[in-house]
Amino acid sequence: MTARKLAALLCACVAAGSVIAACDSTSNGRPTAEPASTSISYPCGFLRVEDLTALTGATSGQRTADGAICVWQLEGPYGTTDVDFAWFETGTLERERSTDSMLGYAVTDTSVAYHHAITVQQKDNRDACGVDAESDPGVVEWWVEFRNAGPHPDPCAQAHALATKTFDKEP
């Protein structure tokens, strides 16, 4: 598991802790559960396997996990490509920037479909890259990692294209 994926898992656990904490109120001295948000504003970034293969040049793929964090494994002329999407409903771009910087990633300001965003890349791994963009609400993130060390497209351009497509399909 890469440090990036570990950080995403940690953020998901923190978000889950926030949902659990929503049950921490009382009425007449008895605990009550406050309704947590049940809307998934960005279900897997609105993209299907067919969208991912078309945008990345892969020939096939499958989604291996879905929810607030979705994972696909794609196959094609560049070998295996891992693609992750995450939506942090209460996240902020500054929190992502701070976490990524703390983990030693190179962080660059950019924009995606008029949304403030950052490009995130490990300094010693040019085979992987992510784009985090402000959404309404929270932050959406696309991460692309080519598993084969041979020539392949720019993973940052791929992540940016996926983020752009997400905002294009946003209702």
C-alpha positions as CSV (number, residue, x, y, z in Angstrom):
1,M,0.0,0.0,0.0
2,T,1.5,3.3,-1.0
3,A,1.8,6.2,1.4
4,R,-0.8,8.1,-0.6
5,K,-3.3,5.2,-0.3
6,L,-2.6,4.9,3.4
7,A,-3.2,8.6,3.8
8,A,-6.5,8.3,2.0
9,L,-7.5,5.4,4.2
10,L,-6.6,7.5,7.3
11,C,-8.7,10.4,6.0
12,A,-11.6,8.0,5.4
13,C,-11.3,6.7,9.0
14,V,-11.3,10.3,10.3
15,A,-14.4,11.1,8.3
16,A,-16.0,7.9,9.6
17,G,-15.2,9.1,13.1
18,S,-16.9,12.4,12.4
19,V,-20.1,10.5,11.4
20,I,-19.9,8.3,14.5
21,A,-19.5,11.5,16.6
22,A,-22.8,12.8,15.2
23,C,-24.5,10.3,17.6
24,D,-23.0,12.3,20.5
25,S,-26.0,14.5,21.4
26,T,-28.7,14.1,24.0
27,S,-32.4,14.8,24.4
28,N,-33.8,14.8,27.9
29,G,-30.5,13.2,29.1
30,R,-30.7,10.3,26.6
31,P,-28.4,9.9,23.7
32,T,-30.0,10.5,20.3
33,A,-28.7,9.8,16.8
34,E,-28.6,12.9,14.6
35,P,-29.1,12.0,11.0
36,A,-25.9,11.8,9.1
37,S,-25.7,12.9,5.5
38,T,-26.8,10.0,3.3
39,S,-26.3,11.7,0.0
40,I,-23.3,10.7,-2.0
41,S,-22.8,13.8,-4.1
42,Y,-19.9,12.3,-6.1
43,P,-20.6,8.5,-6.5
44,C,-17.3,7.2,-8.0
45,G,-16.8,10.6,-9.7
46,F,-19.8,9.9,-11.9
47,L,-17.5,7.8,-14.1
48,R,-17.9,4.3,-15.4
49,V,-15.2,1.8,-16.4
50,E,-15.9,2.8,-20.0
51,D,-15.2,6.5,-19.2
52,L,-11.9,5.6,-17.5
53,T,-10.7,3.4,-20.4
54,A,-11.6,6.0,-22.9
55,L,-9.8,8.8,-21.0
56,T,-6.7,6.7,-20.1
57,G,-6.2,4.6,-23.3
58,A,-6.7,1.4,-21.4
59,T,-8.5,-1.5,-23.2
60,S,-10.3,-3.0,-20.2
61,G,-10.8,-2.6,-16.5
62,Q,-12.9,-3.3,-13.5
63,R,-14.0,-1.4,-10.4
64,T,-12.7,-3.3,-7.4
65,A,-14.1,-1.0,-4.7
66,D,-16.8,1.7,-4.5
67,G,-18.3,4.2,-2.1
68,A,-16.7,7.4,-0.9
69,I,-13.4,5.8,-2.2
70,C,-13.6,3.9,-5.5
71,V,-10.8,1.9,-7.0
72,W,-10.4,0.6,-10.5
73,Q,-7.7,-1.6,-12.1
74,L,-7.2,-1.0,-15.8
75,E,-5.3,-3.0,-18.4
76,G,-4.0,-1.7,-21.6
77,P,-0.9,-0.9,-23.8
78,Y,0.9,0.5,-20.7
79,G,0.3,-2.5,-18.6
80,T,-1.7,-2.3,-15.3
81,T,-2.9,1.1,-14.2
82,D,-4.5,1.7,-10.7
83,V,-7.0,4.5,-10.6
84,D,-8.5,5.8,-7.3
85,F,-11.3,8.3,-6.7
86,A,-12.1,9.7,-3.3
87,W,-14.6,12.3,-2.2
88,F,-14.0,13.8,1.2
89,E,-17.4,15.4,2.0
90,T,-16.1,17.6,4.8
91,G,-12.5,17.9,3.4
92,T,-10.8,21.1,2.4
93,L,-8.1,21.7,-0.2
94,E,-5.9,23.2,2.4
95,R,-6.2,20.1,4.6
96,E,-5.2,18.0,1.5
97,R,-2.3,20.3,0.7
98,S,-1.1,20.2,4.3
99,T,-1.3,16.4,4.5
100,D,0.4,15.9,1.1
101,S,3.2,18.3,2.0
102,M,3.7,16.6,5.3
103,L,4.0,13.3,3.5
104,G,6.7,14.8,1.2
105,Y,4.7,15.0,-2.0
106,A,5.3,17.8,-4.5
107,V,2.2,20.0,-4.5
108,T,1.4,22.4,-7.3
109,D,-1.6,24.8,-7.6
110,T,-3.8,24.3,-10.6
111,S,-7.5,24.5,-11.5
112,V,-10.0,22.0,-12.8
113,A,-13.1,23.2,-14.6
114,Y,-13.0,26.5,-12.7
115,H,-12.4,24.7,-9.3
116,H,-9.3,25.4,-7.2
117,A,-7.1,22.3,-7.3
118,I,-3.7,20.9,-6.6
119,T,-1.6,18.4,-8.4
120,V,0.1,15.9,-6.1
121,Q,3.1,13.7,-6.9
122,Q,5.7,11.8,-5.1
123,K,9.1,13.3,-5.7
124,D,10.7,10.0,-6.5
125,N,7.8,8.3,-8.4
126,R,6.8,9.8,-11.8
127,D,4.6,6.8,-12.5
128,A,1.8,8.1,-10.1
129,C,0.0,11.4,-9.6
130,G,-3.1,12.8,-8.1
131,V,-5.4,15.8,-8.5
132,D,-7.4,17.2,-5.6
133,A,-10.1,19.7,-6.4
134,E,-12.6,21.7,-4.3
135,S,-16.1,20.5,-4.8
136,D,-19.4,21.4,-3.3
137,P,-19.2,20.1,-0.7
138,G,-15.7,19.0,0.2
139,V,-12.8,17.8,-2.0
140,V,-12.7,15.2,-4.8
141,E,-9.5,13.4,-5.7
142,W,-8.3,11.3,-8.6
143,W,-5.1,9.3,-8.3
144,V,-3.5,7.5,-11.3
145,E,-0.6,5.0,-10.9
146,F,1.0,3.1,-13.8
147,R,2.4,-0.2,-12.4
148,N,4.9,-0.8,-15.3
149,A,8.0,1.2,-15.4
150,G,8.0,1.5,-19.2
151,P,6.8,4.5,-21.1
152,H,3.3,5.7,-20.4
153,P,1.3,8.9,-20.5
154,D,1.7,11.6,-17.9
155,P,-0.3,10.4,-14.8
156,C,-0.9,14.0,-13.8
157,A,-2.5,14.8,-17.1
158,Q,-4.6,11.6,-16.7
159,A,-5.8,12.5,-13.2
160,H,-6.6,16.0,-14.4
161,A,-8.7,14.7,-17.3
162,L,-10.6,12.4,-14.9
163,A,-11.3,15.3,-12.5
164,T,-12.4,17.5,-15.4
165,K,-14.8,14.7,-16.6
166,T,-16.2,14.4,-13.0
167,F,-17.1,18.1,-13.0
168,D,-18.4,17.9,-16.6
169,K,-20.9,15.2,-15.4
170,E,-21.8,16.9,-12.2
171,P,-25.6,17.5,-12.0
